[in-house]
Amino acid sequence: MNRLDTNGQPPRTTSNPTTAEIKEARFEASKKVTYMGVLLDALLTLIKIFAGVMGHSAAMIAEGLHSSTDLISDFAILIGLHMAKKDADADHPYGHGKYEAVATLFLALALIGVALGIVLDAAHRIHDENLPTPEMIALYVALFSIVAKEVMFRYARRIGEKYDSKIIMATAWQHRADAVASLAALAGIAGAILGWPILDPIAAIAVAGFIAKVGGEFTVQALRELTDSTEAIDEDVRAQISQIMASLPEVKSIHLMKSRRLGGDILVEAHLVVQEDISVSEGHQVADKMRSHLFAEVKAITDVMIHIDTLTEQEEDQMPIYAGRRELQQRVEAILGDLPALDHLHAQTPHYTLRGINLDLQLVPARTASLEAIQAAADGLGHTLVQRYPDICKVTTSMPLVTVIPPEPSEPKEGR
């Protein structure tokens, strides 16, 4: 026996989260990760610069400057997240998701600028004949930075993968790059302490190389999104979208499929090819079914625009503009006036193809006409339409069915 709730209805099951709920959860998780990064980068900026100055380490000072740009980037990301969260409006009908890409681009350019500054400073130090030997404090801070940044990388990557957030994934890899840069600084500082002072500025240049590499990757990623490049969306996600679209039996093929990313959102447009003789409502049903499948399977998709094409529209020739419904009705009724065996036009369904119009007609016959006269009149109507109008290539006629409701049987009389 099925369980019922207090109103006598089956109990409600927990529904899947809506797109708005997913976006809100992604925003809150991204904000939390970024605030944690702010605290860590602020701490590392202070202790690295202090350790670099007190420990006479150019590599550690470079690391401190690197962490300071991370701090600036964290605030830029927070601004970008808040802007991207805003709903669509008249000026931004697709929403504000691209502000995430703008924030990522700002982060990338800041990283490249800092890398250039570090290289120039380190090159100057290499030519200094009186390079000081770094102190152990610089080595200890480098070790601490490696551990802290690796822990932050793993946490941010898990959140970024869970919510499919490109900006948080970029932040995660920024933390990993920081850990690798600190490792390079550690090697340079250790080498300098062991008697090769020149390794310290060389390590600073290696740190700058890591910073520039990450900045370049972020720049490419942000520009792809800002220019609506398909490559802004992961290849496996694009393949999943194509597979879902091809799974509906009503869809014969897909063409002109487009997708673009706005922050954490994906927008999809596609032309679905269906049989040319289906109705408008059936085509709309196919589009709705496709949208429902995409929303259910790819959580990052927030909007889907479907255009229904017929099989003949796949060809390179452009579909001609034919006569519309009203004009076709006038054509038919003008000929019906000369056919007394047919009373009037009940319904018409035009199917538009590259060859011309396939016209389905439902005709109501005259009450007094014979079957032979009705058939001859219908054949004559179709023949005349095809001969008279070059845009009509085929006419199919039928008579509307009449549903007969039998009277209810009377109750049998009781026997005597």
TORKOL-4160 file (C-alpha; in steps of 0.2 Angstrom, whole numbers, padded with zeros to 4 digits, m for minus):
416
<pt num="1" X="0000" Y="0000" Z="0000"/>
<pt num="2" X="0007" Y="0017" Z="m0005"/>
<pt num="3" X="0010" Y="0029" Z="0009"/>
<pt num="4" X="0000" Y="0045" Z="0010"/>
<pt num="5" X="0004" Y="0062" Z="0018"/>
<pt num="6" X="m0009" Y="0071" Z="0029"/>
<pt num="7" X="m0018" Y="0078" Z="0015"/>
<pt num="8" X="m0021" Y="0061" Z="0007"/>
<pt num="9" X="m0008" Y="0063" Z="m0006"/>
<pt num="10" X="0008" Y="0053" Z="m0010"/>
<pt num="11" X="0023" Y="0061" Z="0000"/>
<pt num="12" X="0034" Y="0073" Z="m0010"/>
<pt num="13" X="0051" Y="0068" Z="m0015"/>
<pt num="14" X="0066" Y="0079" Z="m0013"/>
<pt num="15" X="0068" Y="0088" Z="m0030"/>
<pt num="16" X="0085" Y="0092" Z="m0038"/>
<pt num="17" X="0092" Y="0109" Z="m0034"/>
<pt num="18" X="0087" Y="0123" Z="m0046"/>
<pt num="19" X="0099" Y="0132" Z="m0057"/>
<pt num="20" X="0098" Y="0148" Z="m0045"/>
<pt num="21" X="0102" Y="0137" Z="m0030"/>
<pt num="22" X="0117" Y="0129" Z="m0039"/>
<pt num="23" X="0123" Y="0147" Z="m0043"/>
<pt num="24" X="0121" Y="0153" Z="m0025"/>
<pt num="25" X="0130" Y="0138" Z="m0018"/>
<pt num="26" X="0144" Y="0140" Z="m0031"/>
<pt num="27" X="0145" Y="0159" Z="m0026"/>
<pt num="28" X="0146" Y="0155" Z="m0007"/>
<pt num="29" X="0159" Y="0141" Z="m0009"/>
<pt num="30" X="0169" Y="0152" Z="m0021"/>
<pt num="31" X="0168" Y="0167" Z="m0009"/>
<pt num="32" X="0174" Y="0156" Z="0006"/>
<pt num="33" X="0189" Y="0149" Z="m0004"/>
<pt num="34" X="0194" Y="0167" Z="m0009"/>
<pt num="35" X="0192" Y="0174" Z="0009"/>
<pt num="36" X="0203" Y="0160" Z="0015"/>
<pt num="37" X="0216" Y="0164" Z="0002"/>
<pt num="38" X="0215" Y="0183" Z="0007"/>
<pt num="39" X="0220" Y="0178" Z="0025"/>
<pt num="40" X="0234" Y="0166" Z="0019"/>
<pt num="41" X="0241" Y="0178" Z="0007"/>
<pt num="42" X="0241" Y="0192" Z="0019"/>
<pt num="43" X="0251" Y="0182" Z="0031"/>
<pt num="44" X="0263" Y="0176" Z="0019"/>
<pt num="45" X="0266" Y="0193" Z="0012"/>
<pt num="46" X="0271" Y="0200" Z="0029"/>
<pt num="47" X="0282" Y="0185" Z="0034"/>
<pt num="48" X="0291" Y="0183" Z="0017"/>
<pt num="49" X="0296" Y="0201" Z="0015"/>
<pt num="50" X="0301" Y="0201" Z="0033"/>
<pt num="51" X="0311" Y="0185" Z="0031"/>
<pt num="52" X="0318" Y="0191" Z="0014"/>
<pt num="53" X="0324" Y="0208" Z="0022"/>
<pt num="54" X="0331" Y="0200" Z="0038"/>
<pt num="55" X="0338" Y="0185" Z="0029"/>
<pt num="56" X="0346" Y="0194" Z="0015"/>
<pt num="57" X="0337" Y="0184" Z="0002"/>
<pt num="58" X="0332" Y="0191" Z="m0015"/>
<pt num="59" X="0322" Y="0175" Z="m0019"/>
<pt num="60" X="0312" Y="0177" Z="m0003"/>
<pt num="61" X="0308" Y="0196" Z="m0006"/>
<pt num="62" X="0302" Y="0191" Z="m0024"/>
<pt num="63" X="0291" Y="0178" Z="m0015"/>
<pt num="64" X="0284" Y="0191" Z="m0004"/>
<pt num="65" X="0280" Y="0202" Z="m0019"/>
<pt num="66" X="0272" Y="0187" Z="m0027"/>
<pt num="67" X="0261" Y="0185" Z="m0012"/>
<pt num="68" X="0256" Y="0203" Z="m0012"/>
<pt num="69" X="0250" Y="0202" Z="m0030"/>
<pt num="70" X="0240" Y="0186" Z="m0024"/>
<pt num="71" X="0232" Y="0197" Z="m0011"/>
<pt num="72" X="0227" Y="0210" Z="m0024"/>
<pt num="73" X="0221" Y="0197" Z="m0035"/>
<pt num="74" X="0210" Y="0189" Z="m0021"/>
<pt num="75" X="0201" Y="0206" Z="m0019"/>
<pt num="76" X="0199" Y="0207" Z="m0038"/>
<pt num="77" X="0191" Y="0190" Z="m0038"/>
<pt num="78" X="0179" Y="0194" Z="m0024"/>
<pt num="79" X="0174" Y="0210" Z="m0034"/>
<pt num="80" X="0172" Y="0199" Z="m0050"/>
<pt num="81" X="0162" Y="0186" Z="m0040"/>
<pt num="82" X="0150" Y="0199" Z="m0033"/>
<pt num="83" X="0147" Y="0207" Z="m0050"/>
<pt num="84" X="0145" Y="0190" Z="m0059"/>
<pt num="85" X="0131" Y="0185" Z="m0046"/>
<pt num="86" X="0120" Y="0200" Z="m0052"/>
<pt num="87" X="0104" Y="0195" Z="m0061"/>
<pt num="88" X="0102" Y="0199" Z="m0080"/>
<pt num="89" X="0096" Y="0216" Z="m0084"/>
<pt num="90" X="0092" Y="0227" Z="m0099"/>
<pt num="91" X="0111" Y="0231" Z="m0101"/>
<pt num="92" X="0116" Y="0213" Z="m0098"/>
<pt num="93" X="0102" Y="0201" Z="m0105"/>
<pt num="94" X="0113" Y="0186" Z="m0103"/>
<pt num="95" X="0119" Y="0190" Z="m0085"/>
<pt num="96" X="0135" Y="0197" Z="m0078"/>
<pt num="97" X="0145" Y="0180" Z="m0079"/>
<pt num="98" X="0159" Y="0188" Z="m0089"/>
<pt num="99" X="0164" Y="0198" Z="m0075"/>
<pt num="100" X="0173" Y="0182" Z="m0068"/>
<pt num="101" X="0183" Y="0182" Z="m0084"/>
<pt num="102" X="0187" Y="0200" Z="m0082"/>
<pt num="103" X="0193" Y="0197" Z="m0064"/>
<pt num="104" X="0204" Y="0182" Z="m0070"/>
<pt num="105" X="0212" Y="0193" Z="m0084"/>
<pt num="106" X="0216" Y="0206" Z="m0071"/>
<pt num="107" X="0224" Y="0192" Z="m0060"/>
<pt num="108" X="0234" Y="0186" Z="m0075"/>
<pt num="109" X="0241" Y="0203" Z="m0080"/>
<pt num="110" X="0246" Y="0207" Z="m0062"/>
<pt num="111" X="0255" Y="0190" Z="m0061"/>
<pt num="112" X="0264" Y="0194" Z="m0078"/>
<pt num="113" X="0269" Y="0212" Z="m0072"/>
<pt num="114" X="0276" Y="0205" Z="m0055"/>
<pt num="115" X="0286" Y="0192" Z="m0064"/>
<pt num="116" X="0294" Y="0205" Z="m0075"/>
<pt num="117" X="0299" Y="0216" Z="m0060"/>
<pt num="118" X="0307" Y="0201" Z="m0051"/>
<pt num="119" X="0317" Y="0196" Z="m0067"/>
<pt num="120" X="0324" Y="0214" Z="m0068"/>
<pt num="121" X="0328" Y="0215" Z="m0050"/>
<pt num="122" X="0336" Y="0198" Z="m0050"/>
<pt num="123" X="0346" Y="0202" Z="m0066"/>
<pt num="124" X="0353" Y="0217" Z="m0057"/>
<pt num="125" X="0358" Y="0207" Z="m0041"/>
<pt num="126" X="0367" Y="0194" Z="m0052"/>
<pt num="127" X="0380" Y="0208" Z="m0057"/>
<pt num="128" X="0382" Y="0213" Z="m0039"/>
<pt num="129" X="0400" Y="0206" Z="m0033"/>
<pt num="130" X="0395" Y="0208" Z="m0015"/>
<pt num="131" X="0380" Y="0197" Z="m0014"/>
<pt num="132" X="0375" Y="0193" Z="0004"/>
<pt num="133" X="0372" Y="0175" Z="0010"/>
<pt num="134" X="0354" Y="0172" Z="0015"/>
<pt num="135" X="0350" Y="0167" Z="0033"/>
<pt num="136" X="0341" Y="0152" Z="0039"/>
<pt num="137" X="0325" Y="0162" Z="0042"/>
<pt num="138" X="0322" Y="0163" Z="0024"/>
<pt num="139" X="0324" Y="0144" Z="0022"/>
<pt num="140" X="0311" Y="0141" Z="0036"/>
<pt num="141" X="0298" Y="0153" Z="0028"/>
<pt num="142" X="0300" Y="0145" Z="0011"/>
<pt num="143" X="0296" Y="0128" Z="0019"/>
<pt num="144" X="0281" Y="0135" Z="0028"/>
<pt num="145" X="0275" Y="0143" Z="0011"/>
<pt num="146" X="0276" Y="0126" Z="0002"/>
<pt num="147" X="0266" Y="0117" Z="0014"/>
<pt num="148" X="0253" Y="0130" Z="0017"/>
<pt num="149" X="0250" Y="0133" Z="m0002"/>
<pt num="150" X="0249" Y="0115" Z="m0006"/>
<pt num="151" X="0236" Y="0112" Z="0007"/>
<pt num="152" X="0226" Y="0127" Z="0000"/>
<pt num="153" X="0228" Y="0121" Z="m0018"/>
<pt num="154" X="0220" Y="0104" Z="m0013"/>
<pt num="155" X="0206" Y="0112" Z="m0004"/>
<pt num="156" X="0202" Y="0125" Z="m0018"/>
<pt num="157" X="0203" Y="0112" Z="m0032"/>
<pt num="158" X="0191" Y="0101" Z="m0023"/>
<pt num="159" X="0178" Y="0116" Z="m0022"/>
<pt num="160" X="0182" Y="0121" Z="m0040"/>
<pt num="161" X="0178" Y="0104" Z="m0047"/>
<pt num="162" X="0163" Y="0102" Z="m0036"/>
<pt num="163" X="0155" Y="0118" Z="m0043"/>
<pt num="164" X="0163" Y="0118" Z="m0060"/>
<pt num="165" X="0170" Y="0136" Z="m0056"/>
<pt num="166" X="0184" Y="0141" Z="m0068"/>
<pt num="167" X="0189" Y="0156" Z="m0057"/>
<pt num="168" X="0191" Y="0145" Z="m0042"/>
<pt num="169" X="0201" Y="0132" Z="m0052"/>
<pt num="170" X="0212" Y="0146" Z="m0058"/>
<pt num="171" X="0214" Y="0151" Z="m0040"/>
<pt num="172" X="0218" Y="0133" Z="m0035"/>
<pt num="173" X="0232" Y="0132" Z="m0048"/>
<pt num="174" X="0238" Y="0149" Z="m0043"/>
<pt num="175" X="0241" Y="0141" Z="m0025"/>
<pt num="176" X="0250" Y="0126" Z="m0033"/>
<pt num="177" X="0261" Y="0138" Z="m0043"/>
<pt num="178" X="0265" Y="0147" Z="m0027"/>
<pt num="179" X="0270" Y="0131" Z="m0019"/>
<pt num="180" X="0281" Y="0127" Z="m0034"/>
<pt num="181" X="0289" Y="0144" Z="m0034"/>
<pt num="182" X="0292" Y="0143" Z="m0016"/>
<pt num="183" X="0301" Y="0126" Z="m0019"/>
<pt num="184" X="0312" Y="0135" Z="m0032"/>
<pt num="185" X="0316" Y="0149" Z="m0019"/>
<pt num="186" X="0320" Y="0135" Z="m0006"/>
<pt num="187" X="0332" Y="0127" Z="m0018"/>
<pt num="188" X="0341" Y="0144" Z="m0022"/>
<pt num="189" X="0342" Y="0149" Z="m0004"/>
<pt num="190" X="0349" Y="0132" Z="0002"/>
<pt num="191" X="0362" Y="0133" Z="m0012"/>
<pt num="192" X="0367" Y="0151" Z="m0007"/>
<pt num="193" X="0368" Y="0146" Z="0011"/>
<pt num="194" X="0380" Y="0131" Z="0006"/>
<pt num="195" X="0392" Y="0143" Z="m0003"/>
<pt num="196" X="0384" Y="0149" Z="m0020"/>
<pt num="197" X="0376" Y="0166" Z="m0017"/>
<pt num="198" X="0372" Y="0168" Z="m0035"/>
<pt num="199" X="0359" Y="0154" Z="m0034"/>
<pt num="200" X="0348" Y="0165" Z="m0024"/>
<pt num="201" X="0344" Y="0178" Z="m0038"/>
<pt num="202" X="0344" Y="0164" Z="m0050"/>
<pt num="203" X="0330" Y="0156" Z="m0040"/>
<pt num="204" X="0321" Y="0172" Z="m0040"/>
<pt num="205" X="0321" Y="0172" Z="m0059"/>
<pt num="206" X="0315" Y="0154" Z="m0058"/>
<pt num="207" X="0301" Y="0160" Z="m0047"/>
<pt num="208" X="0297" Y="0174" Z="m0060"/>
<pt num="209" X="0296" Y="0160" Z="m0073"/>
<pt num="210" X="0283" Y="0150" Z="m0064"/>
<pt num="211" X="0273" Y="0166" Z="m0060"/>
<pt num="212" X="0273" Y="0172" Z="m0079"/>
<pt num="213" X="0268" Y="0154" Z="m0085"/>
<pt num="214" X="0253" Y="0154" Z="m0074"/>
<pt num="215" X="0249" Y="0172" Z="m0079"/>
<pt num="216" X="0250" Y="0168" Z="m0097"/>
<pt num="217" X="0238" Y="0153" Z="m0095"/>
<pt num="218" X="0225" Y="0163" Z="m0086"/>
<pt num="219" X="0226" Y="0176" Z="m0099"/>
<pt num="220" X="0223" Y="0164" Z="m0113"/>
<pt num="221" X="0208" Y="0156" Z="m0103"/>
<pt num="222" X="0200" Y="0173" Z="m0099"/>
<pt num="223" X="0202" Y="0179" Z="m0117"/>
<pt num="224" X="0194" Y="0163" Z="m0123"/>
<pt num="225" X="0179" Y="0166" Z="m0112"/>
<pt num="226" X="0178" Y="0185" Z="m0116"/>
<pt num="227" X="0178" Y="0182" Z="m0135"/>
<pt num="228" X="0166" Y="0167" Z="m0134"/>
<pt num="229" X="0178" Y="0154" Z="m0139"/>
<pt num="230" X="0171" Y="0136" Z="m0139"/>
<pt num="231" X="0188" Y="0131" Z="m0131"/>
<pt num="232" X="0182" Y="0140" Z="m0115"/>
<pt num="233" X="0172" Y="0125" Z="m0112"/>
<pt num="234" X="0180" Y="0109" Z="m0108"/>
<pt num="235" X="0181" Y="0097" Z="m0122"/>
<pt num="236" X="0173" Y="0083" Z="m0112"/>
<pt num="237" X="0158" Y="0094" Z="m0108"/>
<pt num="238" X="0156" Y="0099" Z="m0126"/>
<pt num="239" X="0156" Y="0080" Z="m0131"/>
<pt num="240" X="0143" Y="0077" Z="m0117"/>
<pt num="241" X="0132" Y="0090" Z="m0124"/>
<pt num="242" X="0133" Y="0083" Z="m0142"/>
<pt num="243" X="0130" Y="0065" Z="m0135"/>
<pt num="244" X="0114" Y="0071" Z="m0126"/>
<pt num="245" X="0107" Y="0080" Z="m0141"/>
<pt num="246" X="0110" Y="0065" Z="m0153"/>
<pt num="247" X="0101" Y="0053" Z="m0140"/>
<pt num="248" X="0083" Y="0059" Z="m0145"/>
<pt num="249" X="0076" Y="0047" Z="m0158"/>
<pt num="250" X="0065" Y="0062" Z="m0165"/>
<pt num="251" X="0081" Y="0071" Z="m0169"/>
<pt num="252" X="0089" Y="0066" Z="m0186"/>
<pt num="253" X="0104" Y="0076" Z="m0185"/>
<pt num="254" X="0111" Y="0092" Z="m0177"/>
<pt num="255" X="0120" Y="0107" Z="m0185"/>
<pt num="256" X="0125" Y="0125" Z="m0181"/>
<pt num="257" X="0128" Y="0120" Z="m0162"/>
<pt num="258" X="0136" Y="0134" Z="m0152"/>
<pt num="259" X="0141" Y="0135" Z="m0134"/>
<pt num="260" X="0149" Y="0148" Z="m0124"/>
<pt num="261" X="0154" Y="0151" Z="m0106"/>
<pt num="262" X="0149" Y="0166" Z="m0094"/>
<pt num="263" X="0158" Y="0163" Z="m0078"/>
<pt num="264" X="0152" Y="0147" Z="m0071"/>
<pt num="265" X="0137" Y="0146" Z="m0083"/>
<pt num="266" X="0136" Y="0138" Z="m0100"/>
<pt num="267" X="0124" Y="0144" Z="m0114"/>
<pt num="268" X="0120" Y="0132" Z="m0128"/>
<pt num="269" X="0112" Y="0135" Z="m0145"/>
<pt num="270" X="0108" Y="0122" Z="m0158"/>
<pt num="271" X="0098" Y="0118" Z="m0174"/>
<pt num="272" X="0089" Y="0101" Z="m0172"/>
<pt num="273" X="0084" Y="0093" Z="m0189"/>
<pt num="274" X="0067" Y="0083" Z="m0188"/>
<pt num="275" X="0055" Y="0076" Z="m0201"/>
<pt num="276" X="0047" Y="0089" Z="m0212"/>
<pt num="277" X="0030" Y="0083" Z="m0209"/>
<pt num="278" X="0028" Y="0085" Z="m0190"/>
<pt num="279" X="0017" Y="0098" Z="m0182"/>
<pt num="280" X="0023" Y="0115" Z="m0174"/>
<pt num="281" X="0018" Y="0108" Z="m0157"/>
<pt num="282" X="0027" Y="0092" Z="m0160"/>
<pt num="283" X="0043" Y="0102" Z="m0165"/>
<pt num="284" X="0041" Y="0112" Z="m0149"/>
<pt num="285" X="0039" Y="0096" Z="m0139"/>
<pt num="286" X="0056" Y="0090" Z="m0146"/>
<pt num="287" X="0064" Y="0106" Z="m0141"/>
<pt num="288" X="0057" Y="0106" Z="m0124"/>
<pt num="289" X="0063" Y="0088" Z="m0121"/>
<pt num="290" X="0080" Y="0092" Z="m0127"/>
<pt num="291" X="0081" Y="0107" Z="m0115"/>
<pt num="292" X="0075" Y="0096" Z="m0101"/>
<pt num="293" X="0089" Y="0083" Z="m0104"/>
<pt num="294" X="0103" Y="0096" Z="m0105"/>
<pt num="295" X="0098" Y="0105" Z="m0089"/>
<pt num="296" X="0097" Y="0088" Z="m0080"/>
<pt num="297" X="0113" Y="0081" Z="m0086"/>
<pt num="298" X="0125" Y="0096" Z="m0087"/>
<pt num="299" X="0122" Y="0107" Z="m0071"/>
<pt num="300" X="0132" Y="0121" Z="m0078"/>
<pt num="301" X="0120" Y="0124" Z="m0092"/>
<pt num="302" X="0109" Y="0139" Z="m0088"/>
<pt num="303" X="0101" Y="0143" Z="m0105"/>
<pt num="304" X="0097" Y="0133" Z="m0121"/>
<pt num="305" X="0091" Y="0140" Z="m0137"/>
<pt num="306" X="0084" Y="0127" Z="m0149"/>
<pt num="307" X="0079" Y="0130" Z="m0167"/>
<pt num="308" X="0070" Y="0117" Z="m0176"/>
<pt num="309" X="0075" Y="0113" Z="m0194"/>
<pt num="310" X="0067" Y="0101" Z="m0206"/>
<pt num="311" X="0077" Y="0088" Z="m0216"/>
<pt num="312" X="0077" Y="0098" Z="m0232"/>
<pt num="313" X="0084" Y="0113" Z="m0223"/>
<pt num="314" X="0101" Y="0104" Z="m0221"/>
<pt num="315" X="0105" Y="0107" Z="m0239"/>
<pt num="316" X="0115" Y="0121" Z="m0244"/>
<pt num="317" X="0101" Y="0130" Z="m0254"/>
<pt num="318" X="0091" Y="0143" Z="m0244"/>
<pt num="319" X="0073" Y="0139" Z="m0241"/>
<pt num="320" X="0062" Y="0150" Z="m0252"/>
<pt num="321" X="0049" Y="0160" Z="m0245"/>
<pt num="322" X="0032" Y="0153" Z="m0250"/>
<pt num="323" X="0014" Y="0157" Z="m0249"/>
<pt num="324" X="0007" Y="0158" Z="m0231"/>
<pt num="325" X="m0008" Y="0150" Z="m0224"/>
<pt num="326" X="m0020" Y="0164" Z="m0228"/>
<pt num="327" X="m0015" Y="0165" Z="m0246"/>
<pt num="328" X="m0016" Y="0146" Z="m0248"/>
<pt num="329" X="m0033" Y="0146" Z="m0241"/>
<pt num="330" X="m0039" Y="0159" Z="m0253"/>
<pt num="331" X="m0032" Y="0149" Z="m0267"/>
<pt num="332" X="m0041" Y="0133" Z="m0262"/>
<pt num="333" X="m0058" Y="0142" Z="m0259"/>
<pt num="334" X="m0057" Y="0150" Z="m0276"/>
<pt num="335" X="m0056" Y="0133" Z="m0284"/>
<pt num="336" X="m0069" Y="0126" Z="m0273"/>
<pt num="337" X="m0082" Y="0138" Z="m0279"/>
<pt num="338" X="m0082" Y="0128" Z="m0296"/>
<pt num="339" X="m0084" Y="0111" Z="m0287"/>
<pt num="340" X="m0101" Y="0108" Z="m0281"/>
<pt num="341" X="m0097" Y="0091" Z="m0274"/>
<pt num="342" X="m0086" Y="0099" Z="m0261"/>
<pt num="343" X="m0094" Y="0110" Z="m0248"/>
<pt num="344" X="m0080" Y="0119" Z="m0240"/>
<pt num="345" X="m0062" Y="0118" Z="m0233"/>
<pt num="346" X="m0061" Y="0111" Z="m0216"/>
<pt num="347" X="m0042" Y="0112" Z="m0212"/>
<pt num="348" X="m0026" Y="0113" Z="m0221"/>
<pt num="349" X="m0008" Y="0109" Z="m0216"/>
<pt num="350" X="0006" Y="0115" Z="m0227"/>
<pt num="351" X="0023" Y="0107" Z="m0227"/>
<pt num="352" X="0037" Y="0118" Z="m0234"/>
<pt num="353" X="0052" Y="0109" Z="m0243"/>
<pt num="354" X="0065" Y="0115" Z="m0255"/>
<pt num="355" X="0055" Y="0107" Z="m0269"/>
<pt num="356" X="0039" Y="0116" Z="m0265"/>
<pt num="357" X="0024" Y="0115" Z="m0253"/>
<pt num="358" X="0016" Y="0098" Z="m0249"/>
<pt num="359" X="m0002" Y="0103" Z="m0245"/>
<pt num="360" X="m0013" Y="0092" Z="m0234"/>
<pt num="361" X="m0032" Y="0097" Z="m0236"/>
<pt num="362" X="m0047" Y="0091" Z="m0226"/>
<pt num="363" X="m0062" Y="0094" Z="m0236"/>
<pt num="364" X="m0081" Y="0093" Z="m0231"/>
<pt num="365" X="m0091" Y="0086" Z="m0246"/>
<pt num="366" X="m0109" Y="0091" Z="m0251"/>
<pt num="367" X="m0122" Y="0081" Z="m0242"/>
<pt num="368" X="m0130" Y="0076" Z="m0259"/>
<pt num="369" X="m0115" Y="0072" Z="m0268"/>
<pt num="370" X="m0110" Y="0054" Z="m0273"/>
<pt num="371" X="m0094" Y="0046" Z="m0268"/>
<pt num="372" X="m0088" Y="0046" Z="m0286"/>
<pt num="373" X="m0092" Y="0064" Z="m0288"/>
<pt num="374" X="m0083" Y="0069" Z="m0272"/>
<pt num="375" X="m0068" Y="0059" Z="m0277"/>
<pt num="376" X="m0067" Y="0067" Z="m0294"/>
<pt num="377" X="m0069" Y="0084" Z="m0286"/>
<pt num="378" X="m0055" Y="0081" Z="m0274"/>
<pt num="379" X="m0043" Y="0074" Z="m0287"/>
<pt num="380" X="m0048" Y="0089" Z="m0298"/>
<pt num="381" X="m0044" Y="0101" Z="m0284"/>
<pt num="382" X="m0027" Y="0094" Z="m0281"/>
<pt num="383" X="m0023" Y="0094" Z="m0300"/>
<pt num="384" X="m0028" Y="0112" Z="m0302"/>
<pt num="385" X="m0018" Y="0118" Z="m0287"/>
<pt num="386" X="m0002" Y="0110" Z="m0294"/>
<pt num="387" X="m0005" Y="0115" Z="m0312"/>
<pt num="388" X="m0010" Y="0133" Z="m0307"/>
<pt num="389" X="0003" Y="0137" Z="m0293"/>
<pt num="390" X="0021" Y="0132" Z="m0296"/>
<pt num="391" X="0026" Y="0133" Z="m0278"/>
<pt num="392" X="0013" Y="0119" Z="m0274"/>
<pt num="393" X="0021" Y="0102" Z="m0278"/>
<pt num="394" X="0010" Y="0090" Z="m0270"/>
<pt num="395" X="m0008" Y="0090" Z="m0263"/>
<pt num="396" X="m0016" Y="0077" Z="m0252"/>
<pt num="397" X="m0035" Y="0077" Z="m0248"/>
<pt num="398" X="m0045" Y="0069" Z="m0235"/>
<pt num="399" X="m0062" Y="0070" Z="m0227"/>
<pt num="400" X="m0064" Y="0074" Z="m0209"/>
<pt num="401" X="m0071" Y="0059" Z="m0199"/>
<pt num="402" X="m0087" Y="0061" Z="m0190"/>
<pt num="403" X="m0088" Y="0053" Z="m0173"/>
<pt num="404" X="m0105" Y="0045" Z="m0171"/>
<pt num="405" X="m0111" Y="0043" Z="m0153"/>
<pt num="406" X="m0124" Y="0029" Z="m0151"/>
<pt num="407" X="m0139" Y="0032" Z="m0140"/>
<pt num="408" X="m0138" Y="0024" Z="m0123"/>
<pt num="409" X="m0148" Y="0008" Z="m0123"/>
<pt num="410" X="m0165" Y="0009" Z="m0115"/>
<pt num="411" X="m0169" Y="m0002" Z="m0100"/>
<pt num="412" X="m0177" Y="m0018" Z="m0105"/>
<pt num="413" X="m0195" Y="m0019" Z="m0100"/>
<pt num="414" X="m0200" Y="m0031" Z="m0087"/>
<pt num="415" X="m0209" Y="m0046" Z="m0092"/>
<pt num="416" X="m0227" Y="m0049" Z="m0088"/>
